[in-house]
Amino acid sequence: MISRLLSTPRRRVAAVLTVTSVVVAFGSWALWPVHDSSCVVYSGAYVPMNAAKAEVEAAMQRAYDKALADGACGPKRARFHNWTE
């Protein structure tokens, strides 16, 4: 079955590219920095429904920075930084 799948050079290249893209996708997902799950931040600011995405993200970042400075939240971390604990 596997020998038929990899029988031609085109199929081998396609298989290698597929496996590589899966590894890269999982690696980027696993290493993407995330907030601590116990940290929920509400901006408390009025942002209109039709506001630009950058404006909404800026309001959320300001609220997170304030919570971080107040000690309510921890800094971003890798997704699996403490999976051995």
Secondary structure, DSSP 8 states (H G I E B T S, - for coil): -HHHHTSSHHHHHHHHHHHHHHHHHHHHHHHS-B--TT------S---TT--HHHHHHHHHHHHHHHHHHTSS---B-TTTTTT-
